[in-house]
Amino acid sequence: MATPTLNPGEEAQLLQTIEMFEVIVQSQSSDTQSLEILKEAYSKLGREDDVINTSKRIAQGYLQQGQLSSAILEYETVLQRRPEDADVRAALRQIEDKASSAVVQPANDAVSLASVSSDTTISRRKVRTTATEEVDDGRKTMYKIFVESKIITAGDFDLCWRNVDLAVAPTDPVEPFIQTLHEKGILLIDKSLRLLSDKSRVAYLPLDRYDVEMDLARGFPSDVCRRWCVLPFDRMSKAILVATANPFNQQAAKELAEATTHRLLWYVTPPNDIVANLRKAFR
């Protein structure tokens, strides 16, 4: 396979992406969206063996999630490149055996952006059909995670949760809930980030180590990004990576989806990093 022509800056960015996302998938092996980003980066660098190995990891991730059909499709993409791959053929036989006795898995009642907004077309359709319904900014799920699990009190939750006014365009990023918890000494930010990543199954990404594409962020409505404290920070092929401190905010997902035809991939990120970059992008 011929190596694509890349300038030094593009190659450096891809290598940084690989380094960052390899760290992410080491701790979350079933994070298929991060693996897809790795696969895309390896493909752009012409690293065929790494592309194949990452495809296998994606398929294994789907298997861990019980998504047999997606795993089969991913393995079949490998066979298109390497028809004689014995490992893949053996894995497909195992899936066939497993599929014969598969059972439907119960749905998770805590719906996160990882499952709702990854398909932008679906998200955009939901915006139109739910325009008159109550805004789902993740409050109910966050209350269940933080209060009903007895991590903080109901009083502390009400003290720190901010209800935003959709009719008012904010002139500065609205401080996320977990940042307010931290500043009031109720719950450290690191604990909140770990909790949200675990409960939502949205990968954690340290944005301070990432080269944020400011022009990409500026392509989205500033009021949406500020109101929900979300930051589109990179583009990989047909996907846009978005940082959030509230992975259950489906209103944010819907509003961002209206501004792009690309798929949105979400990452839990320290809120201070999001705020700092939003202020740079929207001065």
QUIVENGI-V490602 format. One record per backbone hydrogen bond with DSSP energy under -0.5 kcal/mol. CO is the residue of the C=O (numbers start at 1). NH is the residue of the N-H. E is the energy in kcal/mol with one decimal. If there is no record, write none. Layout:
BEGIN
co->[CO	CO]
nh->[NH	NH]
e->[E	E]
END
This chain:
BEGIN
co->[4	7	8	9	10	11	12	13	14	15	16	17	18	19	20	21	22	23	24	24	28	30	31	32	33	34	35	36	37	38	39	40	41	42	43	46	47	48	49	50	51	52	53	54	55	56	57	58	59	60	61	62	63	66	67	68	69	70	71	72	73	74	75	76	77	78	78	82	84	85	86	87	88	89	90	91	92	93	94	95	96	98	99	109	112	112	113	117	118	119	120	121	122	123	124	125	126	128	130	135	136	136	138	139	140	141	142	143	143	144	146	146	147	153	154	155	156	157	161	162	164	165	168	176	176	177	178	179	180	181	181	182	188	189	190	191	192	193	194	195	196	197	197	201	203	205	206	207	210	212	213	214	215	216	217	221	222	223	224	225	225	226	231	231	233	234	236	238	239	240	241	241	242	243	244	246	247	248	249	250	251	252	253	254	256	257	263	265	267	268	270	270	271	272	273	274	275	276	277	278	281]
nh->[6	11	12	13	14	15	16	17	18	19	20	21	22	23	24	25	26	27	27	28	31	32	35	36	37	38	39	40	41	42	43	44	45	47	46	48	51	52	53	54	55	56	57	58	59	60	61	62	63	64	65	67	66	68	71	72	73	74	75	76	77	78	79	80	81	81	82	85	86	89	90	91	92	93	94	95	96	97	98	99	100	101	102	111	115	116	117	264	120	123	124	125	126	127	128	129	130	131	133	137	250	251	142	143	144	145	146	147	148	149	151	152	150	157	158	159	160	161	163	164	166	168	170	179	180	181	182	183	184	186	187	185	192	193	194	195	196	197	198	199	200	201	202	203	268	207	209	210	212	214	217	218	219	219	220	225	226	227	228	229	230	174	233	243	213	241	239	263	236	265	233	234	267	231	269	249	113	250	253	254	255	256	257	258	259	260	240	242	244	205	273	274	275	276	277	278	279	280	281	282	283]
e->[-0.7	-2.4	-2.3	-2.2	-2.2	-2.3	-2.1	-2.3	-2.5	-2.3	-2.4	-2.7	-2.2	-1.2	-1.5	-2.3	-1.2	-0.9	-0.7	-1.1	-1.9	-1.9	-1.8	-2.2	-1.5	-2.1	-2.7	-2.2	-2.3	-2.9	-2.3	-2.2	-1.5	-2.5	-1.3	-1.4	-1.9	-2.4	-2.5	-2.3	-2.2	-2.0	-1.8	-2.5	-2.4	-2.3	-2.1	-2.4	-2.0	-2.1	-1.4	-2.7	-1.3	-1.3	-1.9	-2.4	-2.2	-2.1	-2.5	-2.3	-1.4	-1.2	-1.9	-1.5	-0.8	-0.8	-3.2	-1.8	-0.7	-1.9	-2.2	-2.2	-2.5	-1.7	-1.9	-2.1	-2.2	-1.8	-2.3	-3.2	-1.1	-1.3	-1.0	-1.1	-0.9	-1.5	-1.6	-0.8	-0.9	-2.2	-2.7	-1.8	-2.1	-1.5	-1.3	-1.7	-1.4	-0.6	-1.5	-1.1	-0.6	-2.0	-2.6	-2.6	-2.0	-2.3	-2.7	-2.6	-1.6	-0.6	-1.6	-2.4	-2.1	-2.0	-2.5	-1.9	-1.7	-2.4	-0.5	-0.6	-0.7	-1.4	-0.7	-0.6	-1.8	-2.3	-1.6	-2.6	-1.9	-2.5	-1.1	-1.6	-1.8	-2.6	-2.1	-2.2	-2.7	-2.4	-2.3	-2.6	-2.3	-1.6	-0.5	-0.5	-2.5	-1.2	-1.8	-2.0	-1.2	-1.1	-1.9	-2.4	-0.6	-1.2	-1.8	-2.1	-2.7	-2.6	-2.0	-0.8	-1.5	-2.7	-0.6	-2.7	-2.2	-2.8	-2.3	-2.2	-2.7	-2.9	-2.4	-1.0	-2.3	-2.1	-2.4	-1.7	-2.8	-1.5	-1.3	-2.3	-2.5	-2.4	-2.2	-1.3	-1.7	-1.2	-3.2	-3.1	-2.4	-2.6	-0.8	-1.4	-2.8	-2.4	-1.9	-2.4	-2.2	-1.3	-2.5	-2.9	-0.6]
END
